[in-house]
Amino acid sequence: MKATLRGLAPSLLVALVGAALLRITLAGDVFLQYVKEGLRLPLIGSGLVLVGLGIAGVARRLAERHREPVLRFGRDAEGNAVWHRPATHEGHESGHGHGHDHGPRVAWLLTVPALLLLCLAPPPLGSFSASRDGTDAVVDQAGYAQLATPAAPGTTVGDTWTDVVTPMSLTEFIGRSHDPQRSLEHRKVRLTGFVAPGAQPGEWYLNRLVVSCCAADARRLRVLVHADGPPPATDSWVDLTGVWHPTPGTSATAAPRIDVSEQHGVPQPRAPYRDIPPSDG
């Protein structure tokens, strides 16, 4: 029995990994917490192939086991008739090569991530990843469309346009913060992201993580937030409205600052690694 389970282990693991891939792609959008949206179909195809290979391996192994003779007639050294079980390929391996048994044992460790994908839905990367240095995304500082014309000067309070709020991705906001034409000046913008703590009291960071392929290559987009009151809970998602605050003398890689006038919590978006402007839809 032990030898049979050892022989089935590789095929069962392949099938289990395939089932985990199908669970996170077909049963919902869990896969978006690990990879880009465009990889859904390749993941489904990979899951189907792995499940098929695993089932085929199990079937082949059981068929081979079924064909093996149970007992074989023979004679001992004195010529007496005896019945004995023939040496199987597994028995040969276990008797002559100790290293053959270690492969399946180590392979069983793969069941841990596969079972996690089947039974749990680990959250996407959050403030811990966004707080690490050296993970900033490269942002294009030009090529954005012309922004809508602000309201007439008669509708302003101080230096801020009161009735024009522009939804914007963090990528665009960061890029425009370096615009020599200062296209963000005196303009209310609306941003969405998750919260990470700041270094000083009264400030925190609004973040998005973007990926090229999967969570392993995630890069950070972040904006320094100044707002009244305590900061929202770390890793919570918020929708905020505010005005870009120029900070002369800061480095080109420093997070741009926004002074917030309104903010409220929102659910985590369906695709957390896709940096798009906020919407009410």
Short mmCIF file of the C-alpha atoms (twelve columns), coordinates in Angstrom:
data_MODEL
# 
_entry.id   MODEL 
# 
loop_
_atom_site.group_PDB 
_atom_site.id 
_atom_site.type_symbol 
_atom_site.label_atom_id 
_atom_site.label_alt_id 
_atom_site.label_comp_id 
_atom_site.label_asym_id 
_atom_site.label_seq_id 
_atom_site.Cartn_x 
_atom_site.Cartn_y 
_atom_site.Cartn_z 
_atom_site.pdbx_PDB_model_num 
ATOM 1   C CA . MET A 1   0.000   0.000   0.000   1 
ATOM 2   C CA . LYS A 2   2.812   2.380   0.917   1 
ATOM 3   C CA . ALA A 3   4.589   1.650   -2.345  1 
ATOM 4   C CA . THR A 4   1.374   2.284   -4.274  1 
ATOM 5   C CA . LEU A 5   0.841   5.675   -2.644  1 
ATOM 6   C CA . ARG A 6   4.463   6.574   -3.280  1 
ATOM 7   C CA . GLY A 7   4.033   5.725   -6.925  1 
ATOM 8   C CA . LEU A 8   0.817   7.758   -7.202  1 
ATOM 9   C CA . ALA A 9   2.259   10.837  -5.466  1 
ATOM 10  C CA . PRO A 10  3.654   12.635  -8.548  1 
ATOM 11  C CA . SER A 11  0.429   12.228  -10.536 1 
ATOM 12  C CA . LEU A 12  -1.754  13.272  -7.594  1 
ATOM 13  C CA . LEU A 13  0.348   16.391  -7.079  1 
ATOM 14  C CA . VAL A 14  0.102   17.342  -10.742 1 
ATOM 15  C CA . ALA A 15  -3.679  16.948  -10.623 1 
ATOM 16  C CA . LEU A 16  -3.898  18.930  -7.379  1 
ATOM 17  C CA . VAL A 17  -1.938  21.865  -8.808  1 
ATOM 18  C CA . GLY A 18  -4.146  21.817  -11.905 1 
ATOM 19  C CA . ALA A 19  -7.297  21.801  -9.775  1 
ATOM 20  C CA . ALA A 20  -5.952  24.782  -7.795  1 
ATOM 21  C CA . LEU A 21  -5.390  26.736  -11.022 1 
ATOM 22  C CA . LEU A 22  -8.922  25.982  -12.196 1 
ATOM 23  C CA . ARG A 23  -10.370 26.977  -8.837  1 
ATOM 24  C CA . ILE A 24  -8.800  30.468  -8.842  1 
ATOM 25  C CA . THR A 25  -9.670  31.140  -12.497 1 
ATOM 26  C CA . LEU A 26  -13.083 29.530  -13.052 1 
ATOM 27  C CA . ALA A 27  -14.639 29.982  -9.602  1 
ATOM 28  C CA . GLY A 28  -14.042 33.743  -9.418  1 
ATOM 29  C CA . ASP A 29  -11.404 36.411  -9.805  1 
ATOM 30  C CA . VAL A 30  -8.966  35.176  -7.162  1 
ATOM 31  C CA . PHE A 31  -6.257  34.834  -9.811  1 
ATOM 32  C CA . LEU A 32  -6.198  38.637  -10.167 1 
ATOM 33  C CA . GLN A 33  -4.480  38.790  -6.780  1 
ATOM 34  C CA . TYR A 34  -1.496  36.995  -8.314  1 
ATOM 35  C CA . VAL A 35  -1.281  37.771  -12.051 1 
ATOM 36  C CA . LYS A 36  -2.518  40.148  -14.730 1 
ATOM 37  C CA . GLU A 37  -6.039  39.791  -16.094 1 
ATOM 38  C CA . GLY A 38  -4.808  38.773  -19.541 1 
ATOM 39  C CA . LEU A 39  -3.332  35.535  -18.158 1 
ATOM 40  C CA . ARG A 40  -6.705  34.013  -17.286 1 
ATOM 41  C CA . LEU A 41  -7.056  31.855  -20.418 1 
ATOM 42  C CA . PRO A 42  -3.462  30.538  -20.267 1 
ATOM 43  C CA . LEU A 43  -4.026  29.617  -16.611 1 
ATOM 44  C CA . ILE A 44  -7.259  27.790  -17.443 1 
ATOM 45  C CA . GLY A 45  -5.513  25.889  -20.227 1 
ATOM 46  C CA . SER A 46  -2.612  25.002  -17.944 1 
ATOM 47  C CA . GLY A 47  -5.013  23.802  -15.238 1 
ATOM 48  C CA . LEU A 48  -6.872  21.552  -17.652 1 
ATOM 49  C CA . VAL A 49  -3.639  20.061  -18.978 1 
ATOM 50  C CA . LEU A 50  -2.291  19.404  -15.479 1 
ATOM 51  C CA . VAL A 51  -5.525  17.781  -14.296 1 
ATOM 52  C CA . GLY A 52  -5.575  15.601  -17.411 1 
ATOM 53  C CA . LEU A 53  -1.953  14.559  -16.961 1 
ATOM 54  C CA . GLY A 54  -2.520  13.781  -13.303 1 
ATOM 55  C CA . ILE A 55  -5.589  11.629  -13.978 1 
ATOM 56  C CA . ALA A 56  -3.810  9.822   -16.795 1 
ATOM 57  C CA . GLY A 57  -0.822  9.135   -14.542 1 
ATOM 58  C CA . VAL A 58  -3.013  7.746   -11.765 1 
ATOM 59  C CA . ALA A 59  -4.935  5.550   -14.226 1 
ATOM 60  C CA . ARG A 60  -1.727  4.215   -15.765 1 
ATOM 61  C CA . ARG A 61  -0.221  3.455   -12.382 1 
ATOM 62  C CA . LEU A 62  -3.311  1.630   -11.141 1 
ATOM 63  C CA . ALA A 63  -3.521  -0.363  -14.380 1 
ATOM 64  C CA . GLU A 64  0.103   -1.447  -14.012 1 
ATOM 65  C CA . ARG A 65  -0.546  -2.444  -10.433 1 
ATOM 66  C CA . HIS A 66  -3.587  -4.462  -11.452 1 
ATOM 67  C CA . ARG A 67  -1.589  -6.408  -14.061 1 
ATOM 68  C CA . GLU A 68  1.144   -7.441  -11.636 1 
ATOM 69  C CA . PRO A 69  0.934   -11.123 -10.549 1 
ATOM 70  C CA . VAL A 70  0.075   -11.608 -6.921  1 
ATOM 71  C CA . LEU A 71  2.054   -14.813 -6.338  1 
ATOM 72  C CA . ARG A 72  4.419   -16.870 -8.446  1 
ATOM 73  C CA . PHE A 73  5.229   -20.595 -8.155  1 
ATOM 74  C CA . GLY A 74  8.852   -21.621 -7.735  1 
ATOM 75  C CA . ARG A 75  11.250  -23.940 -5.875  1 
ATOM 76  C CA . ASP A 76  13.774  -23.201 -3.187  1 
ATOM 77  C CA . ALA A 77  17.375  -24.467 -3.061  1 
ATOM 78  C CA . GLU A 78  16.254  -27.862 -1.752  1 
ATOM 79  C CA . GLY A 79  13.738  -28.278 -4.552  1 
ATOM 80  C CA . ASN A 80  10.664  -27.665 -2.410  1 
ATOM 81  C CA . ALA A 81  7.692   -25.948 -4.043  1 
ATOM 82  C CA . VAL A 82  7.162   -22.396 -2.804  1 
ATOM 83  C CA . TRP A 83  4.949   -19.421 -3.692  1 
ATOM 84  C CA . HIS A 84  6.489   -15.974 -3.605  1 
ATOM 85  C CA . ARG A 85  5.633   -12.431 -4.658  1 
ATOM 86  C CA . PRO A 86  7.727   -11.282 -7.600  1 
ATOM 87  C CA . ALA A 87  9.973   -8.243  -7.176  1 
ATOM 88  C CA . THR A 88  8.298   -5.189  -8.659  1 
ATOM 89  C CA . HIS A 89  10.006  -2.242  -10.239 1 
ATOM 90  C CA . GLU A 90  9.290   -0.249  -7.094  1 
ATOM 91  C CA . GLY A 91  10.817  -2.959  -4.951  1 
ATOM 92  C CA . HIS A 92  13.867  -2.984  -7.176  1 
ATOM 93  C CA . GLU A 93  14.295  0.735   -6.805  1 
ATOM 94  C CA . SER A 94  13.803  0.700   -3.060  1 
ATOM 95  C CA . GLY A 95  16.257  -2.151  -2.659  1 
ATOM 96  C CA . HIS A 96  19.055  -0.794  -4.838  1 
ATOM 97  C CA . GLY A 97  18.774  2.990   -4.818  1 
ATOM 98  C CA . HIS A 98  17.939  4.833   -1.633  1 
ATOM 99  C CA . GLY A 99  17.801  8.161   -3.460  1 
ATOM 100 C CA . HIS A 100 14.701  7.139   -5.435  1 
ATOM 101 C CA . ASP A 101 12.400  7.466   -2.404  1 
ATOM 102 C CA . HIS A 102 13.286  11.048  -1.614  1 
ATOM 103 C CA . GLY A 103 11.803  12.635  -4.725  1 
ATOM 104 C CA . PRO A 104 8.137   11.940  -3.899  1 
ATOM 105 C CA . ARG A 105 8.630   12.876  -0.243  1 
ATOM 106 C CA . VAL A 106 9.970   16.295  -1.152  1 
ATOM 107 C CA . ALA A 107 7.310   16.675  -3.841  1 
ATOM 108 C CA . TRP A 108 4.581   16.376  -1.218  1 
ATOM 109 C CA . LEU A 109 5.658   19.816  0.034   1 
ATOM 110 C CA . LEU A 110 4.027   21.208  -3.098  1 
ATOM 111 C CA . THR A 111 0.668   20.279  -1.605  1 
ATOM 112 C CA . VAL A 112 0.891   23.234  0.802   1 
ATOM 113 C CA . PRO A 113 0.556   26.066  -1.780  1 
ATOM 114 C CA . ALA A 114 -1.872  23.995  -3.855  1 
ATOM 115 C CA . LEU A 115 -4.154  23.391  -0.862  1 
ATOM 116 C CA . LEU A 116 -3.957  27.072  0.084   1 
ATOM 117 C CA . LEU A 117 -5.185  28.021  -3.378  1 
ATOM 118 C CA . LEU A 118 -7.967  25.444  -3.152  1 
ATOM 119 C CA . CYS A 119 -9.187  26.316  0.336   1 
ATOM 120 C CA . LEU A 120 -8.148  29.916  0.994   1 
ATOM 121 C CA . ALA A 121 -7.824  33.201  -0.859  1 
ATOM 122 C CA . PRO A 122 -4.680  34.983  0.364   1 
ATOM 123 C CA . PRO A 123 -4.981  38.777  0.020   1 
ATOM 124 C CA . PRO A 124 -3.071  40.692  -2.664  1 
ATOM 125 C CA . LEU A 125 0.169   42.483  -1.854  1 
ATOM 126 C CA . GLY A 126 -0.331  45.526  0.345   1 
ATOM 127 C CA . SER A 127 1.407   48.077  2.538   1 
ATOM 128 C CA . PHE A 128 4.357   45.823  3.420   1 
ATOM 129 C CA . SER A 129 5.376   45.573  -0.246  1 
ATOM 130 C CA . ALA A 130 4.563   49.234  -0.915  1 
ATOM 131 C CA . SER A 131 6.763   50.381  1.991   1 
ATOM 132 C CA . ARG A 132 9.921   48.736  0.689   1 
ATOM 133 C CA . ASP A 133 12.506  51.005  -0.916  1 
ATOM 134 C CA . GLY A 134 13.579  50.444  -4.499  1 
ATOM 135 C CA . THR A 135 10.210  49.193  -5.748  1 
ATOM 136 C CA . ASP A 136 8.944   52.321  -7.528  1 
ATOM 137 C CA . ALA A 137 7.384   51.949  -10.957 1 
ATOM 138 C CA . VAL A 138 8.734   53.962  -13.872 1 
ATOM 139 C CA . VAL A 139 6.178   56.637  -14.798 1 
ATOM 140 C CA . ASP A 140 5.993   58.422  -18.130 1 
ATOM 141 C CA . GLN A 141 5.980   62.173  -17.523 1 
ATOM 142 C CA . ALA A 142 4.432   63.192  -20.849 1 
ATOM 143 C CA . GLY A 143 1.836   62.179  -23.399 1 
ATOM 144 C CA . TYR A 144 -1.316  62.695  -21.352 1 
ATOM 145 C CA . ALA A 145 -4.516  64.052  -22.875 1 
ATOM 146 C CA . GLN A 146 -5.567  67.638  -22.356 1 
ATOM 147 C CA . LEU A 147 -7.560  68.017  -19.159 1 
ATOM 148 C CA . ALA A 148 -11.063 69.461  -19.172 1 
ATOM 149 C CA . THR A 149 -11.326 73.225  -18.950 1 
ATOM 150 C CA . PRO A 150 -11.840 74.326  -15.333 1 
ATOM 151 C CA . ALA A 151 -14.825 76.320  -14.172 1 
ATOM 152 C CA . ALA A 152 -15.013 80.061  -14.593 1 
ATOM 153 C CA . PRO A 153 -12.919 82.073  -12.132 1 
ATOM 154 C CA . GLY A 154 -16.077 83.365  -10.456 1 
ATOM 155 C CA . THR A 155 -16.753 79.898  -9.023  1 
ATOM 156 C CA . THR A 156 -13.491 79.521  -7.142  1 
ATOM 157 C CA . VAL A 157 -12.770 79.580  -3.452  1 
ATOM 158 C CA . GLY A 158 -9.221  80.772  -2.831  1 
ATOM 159 C CA . ASP A 159 -7.035  79.169  -5.473  1 
ATOM 160 C CA . THR A 160 -9.011  75.954  -5.968  1 
ATOM 161 C CA . TRP A 161 -11.611 75.195  -8.628  1 
ATOM 162 C CA . THR A 162 -14.717 74.085  -6.736  1 
ATOM 163 C CA . ASP A 163 -16.888 72.292  -9.275  1 
ATOM 164 C CA . VAL A 164 -14.370 70.400  -11.428 1 
ATOM 165 C CA . VAL A 165 -13.067 67.093  -10.035 1 
ATOM 166 C CA . THR A 166 -10.934 65.006  -12.378 1 
ATOM 167 C CA . PRO A 167 -10.736 61.230  -11.728 1 
ATOM 168 C CA . MET A 168 -7.162  60.172  -12.333 1 
ATOM 169 C CA . SER A 169 -4.976  57.098  -12.037 1 
ATOM 170 C CA . LEU A 170 -1.973  57.301  -9.751  1 
ATOM 171 C CA . THR A 171 0.254   56.781  -12.782 1 
ATOM 172 C CA . GLU A 172 -1.101  59.926  -14.438 1 
ATOM 173 C CA . PHE A 173 -1.091  61.961  -11.237 1 
ATOM 174 C CA . ILE A 174 2.559   61.126  -10.562 1 
ATOM 175 C CA . GLY A 175 3.493   61.827  -14.173 1 
ATOM 176 C CA . ARG A 176 1.681   65.168  -14.261 1 
ATOM 177 C CA . SER A 177 3.298   66.207  -10.978 1 
ATOM 178 C CA . HIS A 178 6.535   66.546  -12.997 1 
ATOM 179 C CA . ASP A 179 4.850   68.394  -15.893 1 
ATOM 180 C CA . PRO A 180 6.668   71.674  -16.635 1 
ATOM 181 C CA . GLN A 181 3.295   73.135  -17.674 1 
ATOM 182 C CA . ARG A 182 1.955   72.418  -14.157 1 
ATOM 183 C CA . SER A 183 -1.268  70.946  -15.505 1 
ATOM 184 C CA . LEU A 184 -2.314  69.833  -12.009 1 
ATOM 185 C CA . GLU A 185 -2.092  73.262  -10.432 1 
ATOM 186 C CA . HIS A 186 -5.311  74.491  -8.720  1 
ATOM 187 C CA . ARG A 187 -7.184  71.423  -9.935  1 
ATOM 188 C CA . LYS A 188 -9.133  68.978  -7.809  1 
ATOM 189 C CA . VAL A 189 -8.372  65.357  -8.584  1 
ATOM 190 C CA . ARG A 190 -9.873  62.097  -7.382  1 
ATOM 191 C CA . LEU A 191 -7.637  59.124  -6.654  1 
ATOM 192 C CA . THR A 192 -8.134  55.573  -5.361  1 
ATOM 193 C CA . GLY A 193 -5.621  53.298  -3.682  1 
ATOM 194 C CA . PHE A 194 -4.719  51.502  -0.485  1 
ATOM 195 C CA . VAL A 195 -3.233  53.045  2.640   1 
ATOM 196 C CA . ALA A 196 0.297   52.736  3.990   1 
ATOM 197 C CA . PRO A 197 1.613   54.637  7.013   1 
ATOM 198 C CA . GLY A 198 3.699   57.760  6.550   1 
ATOM 199 C CA . ALA A 199 6.868   58.855  8.308   1 
ATOM 200 C CA . GLN A 200 5.384   61.993  9.929   1 
ATOM 201 C CA . PRO A 201 2.210   62.609  11.963  1 
ATOM 202 C CA . GLY A 202 -0.708  63.756  9.843   1 
ATOM 203 C CA . GLU A 203 0.521   62.147  6.645   1 
ATOM 204 C CA . TRP A 204 0.176   58.762  4.996   1 
ATOM 205 C CA . TYR A 205 0.593   57.225  1.573   1 
ATOM 206 C CA . LEU A 206 -1.975  56.299  -1.060  1 
ATOM 207 C CA . ASN A 207 -0.599  53.369  -3.038  1 
ATOM 208 C CA . ARG A 208 -1.170  51.142  -6.028  1 
ATOM 209 C CA . LEU A 209 0.953   48.191  -7.080  1 
ATOM 210 C CA . VAL A 210 1.285   47.435  -10.786 1 
ATOM 211 C CA . VAL A 211 2.634   44.252  -12.346 1 
ATOM 212 C CA . SER A 212 4.162   43.305  -15.665 1 
ATOM 213 C CA . CYS A 213 3.241   39.634  -15.308 1 
ATOM 214 C CA . CYS A 214 2.574   38.543  -11.738 1 
ATOM 215 C CA . ALA A 215 2.805   39.683  -8.129  1 
ATOM 216 C CA . ALA A 216 6.482   38.702  -8.004  1 
ATOM 217 C CA . ASP A 217 7.408   41.719  -10.192 1 
ATOM 218 C CA . ALA A 218 5.055   44.233  -8.516  1 
ATOM 219 C CA . ARG A 219 6.177   47.871  -8.628  1 
ATOM 220 C CA . ARG A 220 4.956   50.700  -6.406  1 
ATOM 221 C CA . LEU A 221 3.016   53.851  -7.209  1 
ATOM 222 C CA . ARG A 222 2.452   56.140  -4.243  1 
ATOM 223 C CA . VAL A 223 1.283   59.625  -3.342  1 
ATOM 224 C CA . LEU A 224 1.972   61.435  -0.063  1 
ATOM 225 C CA . VAL A 225 -1.328  62.416  1.553   1 
ATOM 226 C CA . HIS A 226 -1.897  65.319  3.944   1 
ATOM 227 C CA . ALA A 227 -5.338  65.263  5.545   1 
ATOM 228 C CA . ASP A 228 -7.060  66.331  8.742   1 
ATOM 229 C CA . GLY A 229 -7.827  63.669  11.318  1 
ATOM 230 C CA . PRO A 230 -6.312  60.241  11.874  1 
ATOM 231 C CA . PRO A 231 -5.249  58.205  8.839   1 
ATOM 232 C CA . PRO A 232 -7.442  55.334  7.615   1 
ATOM 233 C CA . ALA A 233 -6.560  51.796  8.585   1 
ATOM 234 C CA . THR A 234 -3.425  50.428  6.975   1 
ATOM 235 C CA . ASP A 235 -4.166  48.362  3.826   1 
ATOM 236 C CA . SER A 236 -7.728  49.737  3.596   1 
ATOM 237 C CA . TRP A 237 -8.831  51.106  0.224   1 
ATOM 238 C CA . VAL A 238 -9.911  54.746  0.033   1 
ATOM 239 C CA . ASP A 239 -11.267 57.153  -2.555  1 
ATOM 240 C CA . LEU A 240 -10.035 60.709  -1.964  1 
ATOM 241 C CA . THR A 241 -10.401 64.139  -3.488  1 
ATOM 242 C CA . GLY A 242 -7.758  66.804  -3.137  1 
ATOM 243 C CA . VAL A 243 -5.353  69.221  -4.736  1 
ATOM 244 C CA . TRP A 244 -1.767  68.663  -5.797  1 
ATOM 245 C CA . HIS A 245 0.665   70.431  -3.495  1 
ATOM 246 C CA . PRO A 246 3.924   71.418  -5.254  1 
ATOM 247 C CA . THR A 247 7.009   70.733  -3.141  1 
ATOM 248 C CA . PRO A 248 10.034  72.488  -4.699  1 
ATOM 249 C CA . GLY A 249 13.415  71.089  -3.883  1 
ATOM 250 C CA . THR A 250 12.349  67.473  -3.506  1 
ATOM 251 C CA . SER A 251 14.044  64.720  -5.481  1 
ATOM 252 C CA . ALA A 252 12.614  63.522  -8.790  1 
ATOM 253 C CA . THR A 253 11.781  60.162  -7.221  1 
ATOM 254 C CA . ALA A 254 9.934   61.582  -4.202  1 
ATOM 255 C CA . ALA A 255 6.209   60.852  -3.939  1 
ATOM 256 C CA . PRO A 256 4.097   63.858  -5.002  1 
ATOM 257 C CA . ARG A 257 1.911   65.388  -2.302  1 
ATOM 258 C CA . ILE A 258 -1.834  65.887  -2.304  1 
ATOM 259 C CA . ASP A 259 -3.833  67.941  0.213   1 
ATOM 260 C CA . VAL A 260 -7.110  66.098  0.794   1 
ATOM 261 C CA . SER A 261 -10.489 67.721  1.262   1 
ATOM 262 C CA . GLU A 262 -12.693 64.590  1.082   1 
ATOM 263 C CA . GLN A 263 -12.104 60.888  1.569   1 
ATOM 264 C CA . HIS A 264 -14.109 57.732  2.140   1 
ATOM 265 C CA . GLY A 265 -13.470 54.012  2.237   1 
ATOM 266 C CA . VAL A 266 -14.194 51.814  -0.787  1 
ATOM 267 C CA . PRO A 267 -14.069 48.051  -1.416  1 
ATOM 268 C CA . GLN A 268 -10.937 46.521  -2.864  1 
ATOM 269 C CA . PRO A 269 -11.213 46.696  -6.668  1 
ATOM 270 C CA . ARG A 270 -11.716 43.552  -8.701  1 
ATOM 271 C CA . ALA A 271 -8.248  43.883  -10.266 1 
ATOM 272 C CA . PRO A 272 -6.037  45.368  -7.515  1 
ATOM 273 C CA . TYR A 273 -2.923  45.539  -9.724  1 
ATOM 274 C CA . ARG A 274 -4.622  47.517  -12.491 1 
ATOM 275 C CA . ASP A 275 -4.117  51.255  -12.014 1 
ATOM 276 C CA . ILE A 276 -7.172  52.951  -13.509 1 
ATOM 277 C CA . PRO A 277 -9.031  56.159  -12.598 1 
ATOM 278 C CA . PRO A 278 -11.794 55.805  -9.997  1 
ATOM 279 C CA . SER A 279 -15.398 55.682  -11.179 1 
ATOM 280 C CA . ASP A 280 -18.847 55.505  -9.670  1 
ATOM 281 C CA . GLY A 281 -19.837 52.513  -11.834 1 
# 
